[in-house]
Amino acid sequence: MNEIEQTRVGDPQLTAEDIARRLAEIHAVQDDNEAAHGLEDALHRDVLAAIAAGAPDAELLAAAALRTETLDFGRWCA
């Protein structure tokens, strides 16, 4: 097992419904740019981790997570 395989962590059981719930949470705080952006980053990390852990519906999860792009809030990096 190589170093990358050893660092796999994530929930391969993450579902599109889980992502939909988190999208709703982000939508609910989109007036707070910092909070919304933080939740978006966390969602994207969790989806990537689930895919790395072997989620069987990786394409669906990625597509669902990318729906954050439709939410209107400020995104910036310091």
TORPA-4810 file (N, C-alpha, C, O; in nm, 3 decimals):
<nodes>
NODE_1_0.086_-0.119_0.000_0.000_0.000_0.000_0.089_0.124_0.000_0.182_0.135_0.081_M
NODE_2_0.061_0.217_-0.091_0.144_0.337_-0.098_0.091_0.445_-0.004_-0.014_0.430_0.059_N
NODE_3_0.166_0.554_0.003_0.131_0.663_0.096_-0.006_0.722_0.068_-0.079_0.754_0.163_E
NODE_4_-0.043_0.738_-0.056_-0.174_0.796_-0.088_-0.285_0.702_-0.043_-0.384_0.748_0.014_I
NODE_5_-0.272_0.574_-0.068_-0.375_0.479_-0.027_-0.389_0.475_0.125_-0.499_0.453_0.176_E
NODE_6_-0.281_0.495_0.195_-0.285_0.493_0.342_-0.359_0.613_0.399_-0.408_0.606_0.512_Q
NODE_7_-0.369_0.722_0.325_-0.433_0.842_0.378_-0.581_0.849_0.343_-0.646_0.948_0.375_T
NODE_8_-0.635_0.748_0.279_-0.778_0.747_0.246_-0.862_0.750_0.373_-0.851_0.661_0.457_R
NODE_9_-0.941_0.849_0.384_-1.040_0.855_0.491_-1.165_0.916_0.432_-1.157_1.005_0.348_V
NODE_10_-1.275_0.870_0.473_-1.399_0.923_0.421_-1.509_0.821_0.436_-1.484_0.705_0.467_G
NODE_11_-1.628_0.865_0.415_-1.745_0.779_0.428_-1.793_0.740_0.290_-1.859_0.820_0.223_D
NODE_12_-1.762_0.618_0.245_-1.808_0.578_0.113_-1.960_0.564_0.106_-2.015_0.543_-0.003_P
NODE_13_-2.028_0.576_0.218_-2.174_0.565_0.223_-2.243_0.701_0.212_-2.365_0.709_0.225_Q
NODE_14_-2.166_0.808_0.189_-2.224_0.940_0.169_-2.322_0.932_0.053_-2.292_0.872_-0.050_L
NODE_15_-2.439_0.991_0.070_-2.543_0.980_-0.033_-2.576_1.116_-0.094_-2.540_1.221_-0.040_T
NODE_16_-2.644_1.112_-0.206_-2.691_1.236_-0.269_-2.788_1.308_-0.177_-2.795_1.431_-0.178_A
NODE_17_-2.863_1.233_-0.097_-2.955_1.295_-0.001_-2.879_1.370_0.107_-2.921_1.478_0.150_E
NODE_18_-2.766_1.313_0.152_-2.681_1.383_0.249_-2.633_1.515_0.190_-2.633_1.618_0.257_D
NODE_19_-2.592_1.510_0.065_-2.543_1.630_-0.001_-2.656_1.732_-0.018_-2.635_1.851_0.002_I
NODE_20_-2.775_1.686_-0.054_-2.889_1.777_-0.067_-2.918_1.847_0.065_-2.949_1.966_0.066_A
NODE_21_-2.910_1.774_0.175_-2.932_1.834_0.307_-2.826_1.941_0.334_-2.858_2.048_0.386_R
NODE_22_-2.703_1.912_0.299_-2.596_2.009_0.323_-2.607_2.129_0.229_-2.573_2.241_0.267_R
NODE_23_-2.654_2.107_0.107_-2.679_2.220_0.017_-2.785_2.313_0.077_-2.774_2.435_0.068_L
NODE_24_-2.887_2.254_0.137_-2.992_2.334_0.202_-2.934_2.413_0.318_-2.973_2.528_0.340_A
NODE_25_-2.842_2.353_0.393_-2.777_2.424_0.504_-2.696_2.543_0.452_-2.699_2.651_0.511_E
NODE_26_-2.625_2.523_0.343_-2.547_2.632_0.284_-2.640_2.741_0.235_-2.616_2.860_0.257_I
NODE_27_-2.747_2.701_0.168_-2.845_2.799_0.118_-2.900_2.882_0.233_-2.921_3.002_0.219_H
NODE_28_-2.923_2.819_0.346_-2.982_2.888_0.462_-2.890_2.996_0.518_-2.937_3.091_0.581_A
NODE_29_-2.759_2.982_0.498_-2.664_3.080_0.553_-2.593_3.160_0.443_-2.491_3.224_0.470_V
NODE_30_-2.645_3.156_0.321_-2.572_3.221_0.212_-2.560_3.372_0.227_-2.481_3.434_0.156_Q
NODE_31_-2.636_3.433_0.318_-2.619_3.575_0.345_-2.493_3.602_0.427_-2.448_3.716_0.436_D
NODE_32_-2.436_3.498_0.485_-2.310_3.506_0.560_-2.203_3.440_0.473_-2.184_3.319_0.478_D
NODE_33_-2.134_3.521_0.393_-2.038_3.468_0.297_-1.936_3.374_0.360_-1.906_3.268_0.304_N
NODE_34_-1.883_3.412_0.475_-1.779_3.330_0.538_-1.833_3.194_0.581_-1.769_3.091_0.557_E
NODE_35_-1.950_3.193_0.642_-2.009_3.067_0.685_-2.044_2.978_0.566_-2.015_2.859_0.567_A
NODE_36_-2.105_3.037_0.465_-2.144_2.960_0.347_-2.022_2.902_0.277_-2.023_2.786_0.235_A
NODE_37_-1.918_2.984_0.263_-1.797_2.937_0.196_-1.730_2.825_0.276_-1.680_2.729_0.217_H
NODE_38_-1.730_2.836_0.407_-1.673_2.731_0.491_-1.749_2.600_0.477_-1.689_2.493_0.467_G
NODE_39_-1.882_2.609_0.476_-1.963_2.489_0.459_-1.943_2.427_0.320_-1.940_2.305_0.306_L
NODE_40_-1.930_2.513_0.219_-1.905_2.464_0.084_-1.772_2.389_0.077_-1.764_2.280_0.020_E
NODE_41_-1.668_2.448_0.135_-1.537_2.383_0.135_-1.543_2.248_0.206_-1.486_2.150_0.159_D
NODE_42_-1.612_2.244_0.320_-1.624_2.119_0.395_-1.699_2.013_0.314_-1.660_1.896_0.314_A
NODE_43_-1.805_2.053_0.247_-1.880_1.960_0.164_-1.792_1.903_0.054_-1.789_1.782_0.033_L
NODE_44_-1.720_1.989_-0.015_-1.635_1.942_-0.125_-1.527_1.848_-0.074_-1.496_1.748_-0.139_H
NODE_45_-1.467_1.878_0.042_-1.367_1.788_0.101_-1.429_1.653_0.135_-1.370_1.549_0.108_R
NODE_46_-1.548_1.655_0.194_-1.614_1.530_0.233_-1.650_1.445_0.112_-1.639_1.322_0.116_D
NODE_47_-1.692_1.509_0.005_-1.724_1.434_-0.117_-1.598_1.374_-0.177_-1.597_1.258_-0.217_V
NODE_48_-1.491_1.451_-0.182_-1.365_1.395_-0.232_-1.318_1.279_-0.146_-1.270_1.179_-0.199_L
NODE_49_-1.332_1.290_-0.015_-1.292_1.181_0.074_-1.378_1.057_0.051_-1.328_0.945_0.054_A
NODE_50_-1.508_1.077_0.030_-1.597_0.964_0.004_-1.559_0.894_-0.126_-1.559_0.771_-0.134_A
NODE_51_-1.527_0.972_-0.226_-1.486_0.915_-0.355_-1.356_0.838_-0.337_-1.342_0.728_-0.390_I
NODE_52_-1.261_0.894_-0.263_-1.134_0.827_-0.239_-1.153_0.698_-0.160_-1.075_0.603_-0.175_A
NODE_53_-1.256_0.695_-0.075_-1.283_0.576_0.005_-1.361_0.471_-0.073_-1.389_0.363_-0.021_A
NODE_54_-1.395_0.501_-0.198_-1.459_0.401_-0.282_-1.609_0.413_-0.297_-1.676_0.314_-0.324_G
NODE_55_-1.663_0.533_-0.281_-1.807_0.552_-0.298_-1.848_0.499_-0.436_-1.789_0.537_-0.537_A
NODE_56_-1.948_0.412_-0.441_-1.985_0.351_-0.568_-2.051_0.447_-0.666_-2.051_0.422_-0.787_P
NODE_57_-2.107_0.555_-0.617_-2.176_0.650_-0.705_-2.100_0.783_-0.709_-2.158_0.890_-0.692_D
NODE_58_-1.970_0.775_-0.733_-1.882_0.890_-0.728_-1.926_1.002_-0.821_-1.923_1.119_-0.783_A
NODE_59_-1.967_0.968_-0.942_-2.007_1.072_-1.037_-2.129_1.148_-0.988_-2.135_1.270_-1.001_E
NODE_60_-2.225_1.077_-0.932_-2.345_1.141_-0.879_-2.311_1.233_-0.762_-2.361_1.345_-0.754_L
NODE_61_-2.224_1.187_-0.672_-2.185_1.268_-0.557_-2.113_1.394_-0.602_-2.141_1.503_-0.551_L
NODE_62_-2.022_1.380_-0.695_-1.948_1.497_-0.744_-2.043_1.597_-0.809_-2.034_1.717_-0.784_A
NODE_63_-2.132_1.548_-0.893_-2.227_1.637_-0.960_-2.317_1.708_-0.859_-2.346_1.826_-0.874_A
NODE_64_-2.361_1.636_-0.756_-2.446_1.696_-0.654_-2.371_1.804_-0.577_-2.426_1.911_-0.551_A
NODE_65_-2.246_1.777_-0.542_-2.167_1.874_-0.467_-2.139_1.999_-0.549_-2.132_2.109_-0.494_A
NODE_66_-2.124_1.984_-0.679_-2.098_2.099_-0.765_-2.218_2.192_-0.777_-2.206_2.302_-0.831_L
NODE_67_-2.333_2.149_-0.728_-2.450_2.237_-0.730_-2.431_2.358_-0.639_-2.508_2.454_-0.648_R
NODE_68_-2.329_2.357_-0.553_-2.302_2.476_-0.472_-2.272_2.596_-0.560_-2.289_2.710_-0.518_T
NODE_69_-2.227_2.570_-0.684_-2.197_2.680_-0.775_-2.321_2.762_-0.810_-2.308_2.876_-0.855_E
NODE_70_-2.439_2.706_-0.788_-2.562_2.779_-0.817_-2.604_2.870_-0.703_-2.696_2.951_-0.719_T
NODE_71_-2.538_2.858_-0.589_-2.572_2.940_-0.472_-2.496_3.072_-0.479_-2.379_3.077_-0.516_L
NODE_72_-2.566_3.177_-0.443_-2.511_3.312_-0.458_-2.456_3.362_-0.324_-2.529_3.410_-0.238_D
NODE_73_-2.324_3.348_-0.311_-2.255_3.409_-0.196_-2.111_3.436_-0.239_-2.061_3.377_-0.335_F
NODE_74_-2.047_3.525_-0.165_-1.910_3.563_-0.198_-1.812_3.454_-0.162_-1.818_3.396_-0.054_G
NODE_75_-1.721_3.429_-0.254_-1.613_3.331_-0.230_-1.482_3.405_-0.249_-1.463_3.476_-0.348_R
NODE_76_-1.393_3.390_-0.154_-1.264_3.454_-0.164_-1.162_3.374_-0.085_-1.197_3.292_-0.001_W
NODE_77_-1.038_3.400_-0.113_-0.928_3.336_-0.040_-0.838_3.447_0.010_-0.813_3.546_-0.059_C
NODE_78_-0.790_3.430_0.132_-0.702_3.530_0.190_-0.558_3.489_0.176_-0.469_3.561_0.219_A
</nodes>
